[in-house]
Amino acid sequence: MDYLRIQGPTKLSGTVTISGAKNAALPLITLALLAHNPLKITNMPEVADIKTLLKLLQNLGASCTLQNHVLNVDTSTVNHTMANYDIVKTMRASILVLGPLLARFGHCEVSLPGGCAIGQRPIDLHLKALEQMGAQITIHAGYVHALAPEGLKGAHIIFDKITVTGTANIVMAAALAHGKTVLVNCAKEPEVVQLCEILRDSGIDITGIGTSELTIIGTGGKTIDMVDFEVIPDRIEAGTYLCAGAITNSTITLERVRPDHLDAVTAKLEQMGCRVECGETTMTIHPAERLKHVDIITQEYPAFPTDMQAQFMALATLSSGTSIIEERLFENRFMHVSELQRLGADIKLNGHTAMVTGGSPLFGADVMATDLRASSALVLAAMTAEGTTNVHRIYHLDRGYENLEQKLQALGASIERLKE
């Protein structure tokens, strides 16, 4: 098993290129199940989660080749509708094949999903919506069995709570349904917006893109002549590198980024005393003379993203005063706290709220990654800690960050990947 060894403290400088967004690419890959033509998708991140999902599509019968960030995928040869446990258990996003498979074939069997252990992320909202569209859903032996022999029917669906994967799944299902579907209380994340835009550009009648209410006129079961497209930049990777500049008191520039997707993150960095300059596709962070404390509440987009909470907690350990971080989306997303404490961080937990008192010096130690974003928080903290930090279980990190150590090395970090 690999681990990262990081020598700190370190100073960074230079430019880093942001990869395509993993969280956008995953639903976009499953979107290909609705197409009857081969697709070329560019700016595809080459990370573990992407490779896992491509393996799942290949098991279903699709043809997939990924090279130099270009994915060529053809799902016209798909002849299986079972997404088996061995693949789905490693990644929750595998549930995104449920809507497309059911809409296209009228039946499918999808294993209940796995992924990061950051709390309850039930798929009941997906299943309830599909039932409203006429599907018969049963769960047996760890699998969701879905039937819609006459196709899915358009429906008026109100999500009980905002769900990103749920919105994506039902949008894809509605694209091939019979009649009109209205979805209320939809997620507005850029990743969902891109999915809808591609469907619109491929001829699907879809309105309300970027709002909480979407209206979709389905094709009545006919597959789509889909356009080629490019995956949007990864806003979470970009936010992580902005934090890398802030925590190491360094000026760095990000290229191939969408600054408008990072407004909430930029606002918090500026509250902490940093200065962020934005171009059309670039961002440059200038560090604070003295980091100020900050209060953060994680909420759905366009508010502050839960996927940046851990990185800002690492940053807050260096600030003056006490920062209050409230996690409203996932109940187990403070597992990195104990590992940051091993480095010397002063953090107290009270339910879903963390109080981070900055100013305590950090010292290198052995720490363990517990989920994808916690991993990056430990790397950030390690770059400012005195001495050597070994970050173990970085397979979490490899799920969502492309070439992290190479990118940080190019910026000047002392970081290397080693074998246990």
C-alpha positions in Angstrom: 0.0 0.0 0.0 1.3 3.5 -0.9 1.7 6.4 1.5 3.0 10.0 1.2 6.0 11.3 3.0 6.0 15.1 3.4 8.7 17.3 4.8 7.6 20.6 6.3 7.4 23.5 6.5 7.5 24.3 2.8 7.0 27.3 0.5 5.3 26.9 -2.8 5.4 29.0 -6.0 4.5 28.6 -9.7 1.5 27.4 -11.7 -0.7 24.3 -11.4 -3.1 23.1 -14.1 -6.5 22.0 -12.7 -7.9 18.6 -14.0 -11.4 17.9 -15.2 -14.0 17.5 -12.4 -14.4 14.0 -11.1 -17.8 14.8 -9.7 -18.9 16.1 -13.1 -17.2 13.3 -15.1 -18.9 10.4 -13.2 -22.5 11.3 -14.1 -21.4 12.3 -17.6 -19.9 8.9 -18.2 -23.2 7.2 -17.2 -25.0 9.8 -19.5 -23.4 7.9 -22.4 -25.8 5.0 -21.6 -28.5 7.2 -23.2 -26.6 7.7 -26.5 -26.9 5.5 -29.6 -23.7 7.0 -31.0 -20.0 6.8 -30.0 -18.9 9.7 -27.8 -15.6 11.6 -27.3 -15.3 13.2 -23.9 -12.2 15.4 -23.3 -10.6 16.8 -20.2 -11.4 13.5 -18.4 -9.6 13.1 -15.1 -7.6 9.9 -14.9 -8.3 9.1 -11.3 -9.3 5.8 -9.6 -13.1 6.6 -9.4 -13.2 7.2 -13.2 -11.4 4.0 -13.9 -13.8 2.1 -11.6 -16.8 3.4 -13.4 -15.4 2.7 -16.8 -14.8 -0.9 -15.6 -18.5 -1.1 -14.7 -19.5 0.2 -18.1 -17.3 -2.4 -19.8 -18.9 -5.1 -17.6 -22.2 -3.9 -19.0 -20.9 -4.4 -22.5 -19.8 -0.9 -23.5 -16.5 -0.1 -25.3 -14.3 2.4 -23.4 -10.8 3.7 -24.0 -9.2 6.5 -21.9 -5.9 7.9 -23.1 -4.4 11.4 -22.5 -7.5 12.6 -20.8 -9.7 11.7 -23.8 -12.4 9.1 -23.3 -14.0 7.4 -26.2 -17.1 5.5 -25.2 -19.6 3.5 -27.2 -22.6 2.1 -25.3 -24.5 0.8 -28.3 -23.1 -2.7 -27.5 -24.4 -2.8 -23.9 -26.1 -6.1 -23.3 -26.1 -6.5 -19.5 -28.2 -4.6 -17.0 -26.6 -5.8 -13.7 -24.2 -3.6 -11.9 -22.5 -6.0 -9.6 -21.4 -5.6 -6.0 -17.7 -6.1 -6.6 -17.5 -2.7 -8.4 -20.3 -0.8 -6.9 -19.1 -1.4 -3.3 -16.1 0.8 -3.9 -17.8 3.8 -5.2 -21.2 5.3 -4.4 -21.4 7.1 -7.8 -22.0 3.7 -9.4 -25.7 4.2 -8.5 -25.8 6.7 -11.4 -26.2 3.8 -13.8 -29.7 3.1 -12.3 -31.7 5.8 -14.0 -30.1 5.4 -17.5 -30.2 1.6 -17.5 -33.9 1.5 -16.4 -35.0 4.2 -18.8 -33.2 2.5 -21.8 -33.9 -1.2 -21.1 -36.9 -1.2 -18.9 -35.2 -3.2 -16.2 -31.9 -3.3 -14.3 -30.3 -4.7 -11.1 -27.8 -2.4 -9.3 -26.0 -3.3 -6.1 -26.5 -1.0 -3.2 -23.5 1.4 -3.3 -20.4 2.0 -1.1 -17.8 4.8 -1.2 -16.3 7.1 1.4 -17.5 6.5 5.0 -18.6 10.0 5.7 -22.1 9.3 6.8 -25.6 8.3 5.6 -26.1 9.0 1.9 -29.3 7.0 1.2 -30.6 6.4 -2.3 -34.2 6.4 -1.1 -34.8 9.7 -2.9 -33.7 8.1 -6.2 -35.9 5.1 -5.7 -39.0 7.2 -4.6 -38.7 9.3 -7.8 -38.4 6.3 -10.1 -41.4 4.8 -8.5 -43.3 8.0 -9.2 -42.3 7.5 -12.8 -43.9 4.1 -12.8 -41.0 1.9 -11.9 -41.5 -1.2 -9.7 -38.6 -1.2 -7.2 -37.6 -4.1 -4.9 -34.5 -4.6 -2.8 -33.3 -8.2 -2.5 -29.9 -9.7 -1.5 -28.2 -6.3 -1.5 -29.5 -5.3 -5.0 -32.0 -2.8 -6.2 -34.2 -4.6 -8.8 -36.0 -2.1 -11.0 -38.7 -2.8 -13.6 -40.5 -0.5 -16.0 -41.5 -2.8 -18.9 -43.5 -0.2 -20.7 -40.9 2.6 -20.1 -40.8 5.3 -17.5 -43.6 7.9 -17.4 -43.2 11.6 -16.9 -44.1 12.8 -13.4 -44.1 15.8 -11.1 -41.4 15.0 -8.5 -40.5 17.0 -5.4 -37.2 16.0 -3.8 -37.6 15.9 0.0 -34.1 17.2 0.3 -31.5 18.4 -2.2 -29.6 15.5 -3.7 -26.8 15.9 -6.3 -26.6 12.3 -7.5 -30.4 12.0 -7.1 -31.0 15.0 -9.4 -28.5 13.7 -12.0 -30.0 10.1 -11.9 -33.6 11.3 -12.4 -32.7 13.9 -15.0 -31.1 11.1 -17.1 -34.1 8.8 -16.5 -36.5 11.6 -17.5 -34.6 12.3 -20.7 -35.8 8.9 -22.1 -39.2 8.8 -20.3 -42.6 9.2 -22.0 -44.0 12.7 -21.6 -43.1 15.6 -19.3 -41.2 15.4 -16.0 -41.0 18.3 -13.6 -38.3 18.1 -10.9 -38.6 20.4 -7.9 -35.9 21.1 -5.3 -33.1 20.1 -7.6 -29.4 20.4 -6.9 -27.8 23.4 -8.6 -24.2 22.3 -8.6 -22.1 23.0 -11.7 -21.8 19.3 -12.3 -25.6 19.0 -12.5 -25.8 22.0 -14.7 -23.3 20.6 -17.2 -25.2 17.3 -17.4 -28.4 19.3 -18.3 -26.6 21.5 -20.8 -25.3 18.4 -22.7 -28.7 16.9 -22.8 -30.1 20.2 -24.1 -27.3 20.5 -26.7 -28.1 16.9 -27.8 -31.7 17.8 -28.6 -33.6 17.1 -25.3 -36.2 19.7 -24.4 -35.0 20.7 -20.9 -35.7 24.1 -19.2 -34.8 25.6 -15.9 -31.1 24.7 -16.1 -29.2 26.2 -13.1 -32.4 26.6 -11.1 -34.1 24.4 -8.5 -36.9 23.4 -10.9 -36.3 21.5 -14.1 -38.8 20.5 -16.8 -37.8 17.7 -19.2 -39.7 16.3 -22.2 -38.6 12.7 -22.7 -37.9 10.9 -25.9 -40.4 8.1 -25.2 -37.6 5.5 -24.9 -35.6 6.5 -27.9 -31.8 6.8 -27.3 -30.1 10.1 -28.1 -27.7 11.4 -30.8 -25.4 12.9 -28.2 -22.8 15.6 -28.8 -19.1 15.3 -27.8 -18.1 17.5 -24.9 -15.4 18.6 -22.5 -15.6 18.0 -18.7 -15.7 21.2 -16.7 -12.7 22.0 -14.4 -12.6 20.5 -10.9 -13.7 23.2 -8.5 -12.8 21.1 -5.4 -9.3 20.4 -6.7 -8.9 24.1 -7.5 -10.1 25.0 -4.0 -7.6 22.6 -2.5 -4.7 24.3 -4.3 -5.9 27.7 -3.3 -5.8 26.4 0.3 -2.3 25.1 -0.4 -1.1 28.5 -1.3 -2.8 30.1 1.7 -1.5 27.5 4.3 2.1 27.7 3.0 2.0 31.5 2.8 2.7 31.3 -0.9 1.6 32.9 -4.1 0.5 30.3 -6.7 -1.5 30.5 -9.9 -4.2 28.0 -11.1 -4.8 27.5 -14.8 -7.8 25.9 -16.6 -10.2 26.8 -13.8 -13.7 28.3 -13.5 -13.5 31.1 -11.0 -17.3 31.5 -11.0 -17.7 28.0 -9.6 -15.6 29.0 -6.5 -17.3 32.2 -5.3 -18.1 30.7 -1.8 -14.5 29.4 -1.4 -12.9 32.7 -2.6 -15.1 34.7 -0.2 -13.9 32.7 2.8 -10.2 33.0 1.7 -10.6 36.7 1.4 -12.3 36.9 4.9 -9.2 35.1 6.2 -7.0 37.9 4.7 -5.9 36.3 1.4 -6.2 38.1 -1.9 -7.5 36.1 -4.9 -7.1 37.5 -8.5 -9.3 36.0 -11.1 -9.0 35.9 -14.9 -11.3 34.2 -17.3 -9.7 30.7 -16.7 -7.0 31.5 -14.1 -6.9 32.3 -10.4 -3.9 33.6 -8.4 -3.8 33.4 -4.6 -1.8 35.9 -2.6 -1.4 34.8 1.0 -2.5 36.8 4.1 -0.1 38.8 6.1 -1.8 37.2 9.1 -4.5 34.6 8.7 -7.8 35.6 10.4 -10.2 33.1 11.9 -13.4 32.3 9.9 -16.8 30.8 10.4 -18.0 28.2 7.9 -21.4 26.4 7.4 -21.4 23.7 4.7 -24.5 23.8 2.5 -25.6 23.0 -1.0 -24.2 25.0 -3.9 -23.9 27.9 -4.3 -23.1 28.0 -0.6 -19.8 26.7 0.9 -19.1 23.1 -0.2 -18.8 20.2 2.2 -16.0 18.9 0.0 -13.9 21.9 1.1 -14.6 21.7 4.8 -11.6 19.6 5.7 -9.1 21.7 3.8 -10.4 24.9 5.5 -10.1 23.2 8.9 -6.4 22.5 8.2 -6.0 26.2 7.1 -7.9 27.4 10.3 -5.3 25.7 12.5 -2.8 28.5 11.5 -5.3 31.4 11.9 -5.6 33.9 14.8 -8.5 33.3 17.1 -11.1 30.5 17.0 -12.8 29.4 13.8 -16.3 27.8 13.9 -17.0 25.1 11.3 -20.5 23.6 11.1 -21.0 20.5 9.0 -24.7 20.4 7.9 -24.6 17.8 5.2 -22.8 14.6 6.4 -22.7 13.5 10.0 -19.4 11.7 9.9 -17.4 14.2 8.1 -15.2 15.2 11.0 -13.1 12.0 11.0 -10.0 14.0 10.0 -10.1 15.9 13.3 -8.3 13.3 15.3 -5.6 13.0 12.7 -5.1 16.8 12.6 -4.9 16.7 16.4 -2.0 14.2 16.0 -0.2 17.0 14.2 -0.9 19.3 17.1 -4.0 21.1 16.0 -6.3 22.5 18.7 -9.8 21.4 17.7 -12.8 20.7 19.8 -15.9 18.9 18.6 -19.5 19.5 19.7 -21.9 17.4 17.6 -21.8 18.8 14.0 -19.6 21.8 15.0 -15.9 22.1 15.2 -14.1 24.8 17.1 -10.6 25.3 15.7 -8.3 27.5 17.8 -5.4 28.6 15.6 -1.8 29.3 16.5 -0.7 26.0 17.9 2.5 24.8 16.1 2.1 21.7 14.0 4.6 18.9 14.1 5.1 16.0 11.7 3.6 12.6 12.7 2.1 9.5 11.2 -1.5 10.1 10.2 -4.2 8.1 8.4 -6.6 9.3 5.6 -10.2 8.4 6.3 -11.9 9.7 3.2 -11.1 11.6 0.0 -11.2 15.2 1.2 -9.7 14.4 4.7 -6.7 13.1 2.8 -6.0 16.4 1.1 -6.5 18.2 4.5 -3.7 16.1 6.0 -1.4 16.8 3.1 -2.1 20.6 3.5 -1.4 20.5 7.2 1.8 18.4 6.7 3.2 21.0 4.4 3.2 23.5 7.2 4.1 21.1 10.0 7.6 21.0 11.4 9.4 17.8 10.4 8.2 14.6 8.6 4.6 13.6 8.2 3.6 10.2 6.7 0.0 10.1 5.3 -1.2 6.5 5.1 -4.2 5.0 3.3 -3.9 7.4 0.4 -6.0 5.2 -1.9 -8.7 7.6 -0.7 -6.7 10.4 -2.2 -6.2 8.6 -5.5 -9.9 8.4 -5.9 -10.3 12.1 -6.7 -7.0 13.9 -7.1 -5.0 13.4 -10.2 -1.2 13.4 -9.8 -1.3 15.3 -6.5 2.2 14.7 -5.4 3.6 15.5 -8.9 1.7 18.8 -9.0 2.8 19.7 -5.5 6.4 18.8 -6.3 6.3 21.1 -9.3 5.2 23.9 -7.0 8.1 23.2 -4.6 6.7 20.8 -2.0 8.9 18.1 -0.5 6.5 15.2 -1.0 7.1 11.7 -2.3 5.0 8.5 -2.7 6.5 5.4 -1.0 5.5 1.8 -0.3 4.5 0.6 3.1 
